[in-house]
Amino acid sequence: MEFIDYYRLLEIEKNASEADIKKAYRRLARKYHPDLNSGDAAANLKFQQINEANEVLSHPENRKKYDQYGQNWQHGEAQQNAHKSRQDSSSGSNHFSDFFESMFGGQERRSGSTRFRGQDIQATLELDLRDVFETHKRTLTIQGKSIRLTIPAGVENGQQIKISNQGGAGVNGGPAGDLYVEFKLNNSSPFERIGNNLLLQLEVDLYTALLGGEILVTTFDGKRVKLKVAPETQTGTQVKLRGKGFPVYKQEGHFGDLLISYHVKLPTKLTAEEKELIVQLSKLRNHGN
């Protein structure tokens, strides 16, 4: 497996501070983000590697191991402990000899190899809210290894999923660790996500709000829906479109609701005639009261 120099990848020195790492990661993540490099496989790979580097170097313990063991940072400590244990078991103490005999079996002890499970790996996948509206597949590159991942529709920001046996390699034939992928969701849409529901602030002109009428609303999936506005609608009035919200996680075909919150937009740059009509309307209202 090809060794990746995380410091070189993030274009920072080995003595870089946590703030330096964070700043470099944000700059490069913006540069190589898939939304800005659509169809560019090289940029997509670079973006995944940058996330991988940040995940290791931004965690003090992982960074310490990486600095100490380099390419073998994930299981270097385990190998070192195994080597020390073998030295202890051969130092002439029958007690340690019996202990390793009972724990690992005579054959494994004589061969001088103890199996260790590989380390679990934590990774962060940055997506837009629109990316998780439908179930789709995506390829991640973790430690130089490409992993095909199915991302279910409706995942939440901060949600973590486990992919078994896709973590660090085991030592001496031990099982691989697991991969934990945490989702970080950005929102470039005008919709606010509230659980499985979506909220849309919608402007309505004064005349439609007063007299009522019909407007077209574009839902999250891009479809246009005709909506009736009741007469004398006030700012802050909400209506609900059932089943037009966000997909429910791992419940195919189930969606939350779309909440429409009206905001009445007042006209500007009124003409003299319009102002006169409004004055007349005001007098009618005041006379009626």
N, C-alpha and C positions, 0 to 999 in steps of 0.2 A: 504494500500500500504506500503510495507516494506521501512523503512527509510535507505538511503545509506549515510554513513559517507564519504564524498568526500576526506577529509584530510587523513583519514585512507586508503582509496582506492588508493590514490596517494603516500602513505607512506611518508607523510610530516607532520610537526607540524602546529598548527593553526596560528603561527606567521610567517609562511614561506613567503619569498619575492616573487615577480612576477617571478624573475629569477629562484628561487627554484622550483616554480610550473612548469615553462616551461621545466626546466631540467628534473624533475621527469616524466612529461608527455611524453617527447620524449623517455626517457629510457624505460618506460613501454609500450609505443605504439610499439616500435620496438620489444620488447619481445613477445607481444601478437598479433602482426599483423597477419591477416588471411593468408597472403602469406607464413608465416613461421609456421603456425599451421593449415594446410589444414585438414578439416574434424573434427577439435577439437571444439565441440560446446561450451565447457566451456571457452576455450581461446577466442572464438569469442564474447561470452557474456562479458567477462572481457574487451576486447578491446573496445566494445561499451560503457561500463560503464566508462572506463578511459576517452574516448572522452567526455562523458557527464559531468564528474567531471571537466575536464579541461575547458569546455565551461562555466561552472558556476564560477569557482574560478579564471579564467584568466580575467574576467570582473569585475572591482572594484565594480560597483553598485550591480551586482548579488551576489558577494561575501559578501558584507555588509549585504544584506538581508538574505542570507543564515546563516551568523554568528548570526544575530539577532533573526531570527524566526525558524531556524533549519528545521525540517521536513516540516513546513508550510511556507517556505520562499517565495513560489510563490504567495501566497495570504494572508500572514500574515499582510502585510501593509494594504491591502484592508479591512480585518476584523477589524483592529484597527481603521481605518477611519470610518467604518460603526458604530462601537461601540461609537465613539466620537460623530458622527452625531446624534445617538439616544439619547445620553445624552443631547446634545444641544437642541434637539427638545422637550424634556420633562422638560426643565429648567423653564417653565412658560412663555416663549415668544410665543404669539399667531402668531407672524410673521413667526417663524420657523415652528410652527405647520402647518400653512396654506401652507407653501412652500412644506413640505414633503407630505402633503395631495394631492397637485396638481401634484407633481412629481411621486409619487409611489402609490397613491391610498389609501383610508382609511383602507382597509383590511390589506394591507401589512404593513402600518404604525403601526396599532394596534398590529400586530403580532411581531413587533420589528425586522423584517428581511428585509434587502435590498439586492436584487440580484446584484452580480457583475460578469462581464465576467472574465474568467480566463486569466492569463498572456500568452502572446505568448512566445514560446520557440525557441531559436536559437541552432542549432546543426550542427556539421561539420562531414561529412562523407569522410574518406580518401580512395581513390581507385587508382588502377593502370589504365593507359590509356587503357590497353587491356580489363579491366573490362567493359568499356563503349563502346566497339565496337559493342556489341549486347544488345538489351533490355533484362533486367533480373529483377528478384525480389530479395529483400534482407530484412532481418528482423533486425530492429533497436530496441534497448532497451533504452527508454527515461523515466527517472524518475520511473524506475521499471516496465514500461509498454512496452510490445512488440508490435511493429508497423510493419506491412507488407508493404513494399514500392516497387513500380515499378519504376525502373530507366531506362528511355528511352535511347536508343543508341544515341551517339553523344553529350552528355552533355559536357559543357565547364568547364575548371578549373575556380573556383570562382563562377560558376552559382548557383543560389539559387532557390529552388522550395518550394511552400507552400502546406502543407497538412492541410486542414481545420479541425477544432475541435479536433486536436490531441495535443494541447498544454496543459497548466495548467488547472486544474479543476476549474469550476466556483464556486462562493461562494453563499450559500443559494439558490441553484437551478439555478444559472446563467449559461449562455452558456460557454463551454470550449473555451480556446484560440486556436490559430493556431500554427502549428509546421513549422518552416522554416529550411530547410536542405540545407547547402552550401557544394558544392563538392570541395574537394581538390584532384587534380589528379597528381599522380607521373608517371614518364615515364621510364620504364625499357627496352623499345624497342630501336632498332637502328634508328627508324623513328622519325623525327621531325614533330610535328603537326603544321600546319599553317592554321587556320580556319578549313575548311573541307578538305583541301589538306594535303598530307603527302610528306615529303622530305626525300630521302634516298641517302646518300653519298656512292657511289659504286666504289670500286677499279677495274681497268681494267689493265691487264698486257700490257707491252709496245708493244708486237708483235701484239696483238689483236687491240690495239689502232692504230697502224701504218697500218696494212693490212686489218682491218675489220674482222668481224666474228660474231658468235652467243654466247650469254651467257645466263645462267639461273638466273632469279631474283625471290627471295622469297618475295611475297607481305605480307601485314600486317596480312591477314587472314590465312597465312601459305601455300597458293597455290604457285606453281612455274610457272613462265611465261618465255617463250623463247623470247629473245630480240636481235635484230640485232644491231651490232655496226658498224657504218660507218667507212670506211678507213680514216686514218689521223685524228682521233678524238682527240681533245685537252682536257687537264684538265679543268674542269669547264663547259664543254658542258652539257647541260640539255636536256633530252627527257621527254615526258609526256605520261603516261598511263592513258587514260581517264576512269573514273569510278572505279579506283583501290585505291582511297583514303579513307577518313574517312566518316562514315555515317552522313547524314545531320539530325540534330535534329528534331524529330517528322515528318520526311518525309520518310516514309517506302520505301525502295528500291532505294533511291537516295544517291549517294556517290560523294565525291569530287574526285580529280585526284591524282595520284601518280607521283611525280616529281623525276626523277633519275638524279643525278649530278655525272658525271664521274670524277674519280681521277686516273690519269695514274701512275701506280706503276713501278718505274725503277728497273731493276734487280740488284742484289748485288752478291758479291763473284764471279766475272767474272773469267773465265779461261783465260790462255794466248792466246789460239786460238780465244776465243770470243773477247778479247780486240783487237787482230789483225784484225778481221773482222770489228769491229767498226771503227778502224783506216782507213781501206780501204774505208768504207762507207763514212767516214768524208772527205776523199780525193776526192771521187767521187762527193760529194755534193759541195765541195769548187771549184773543177775544173769546175763543171757545172755553178757555179756563176761567 
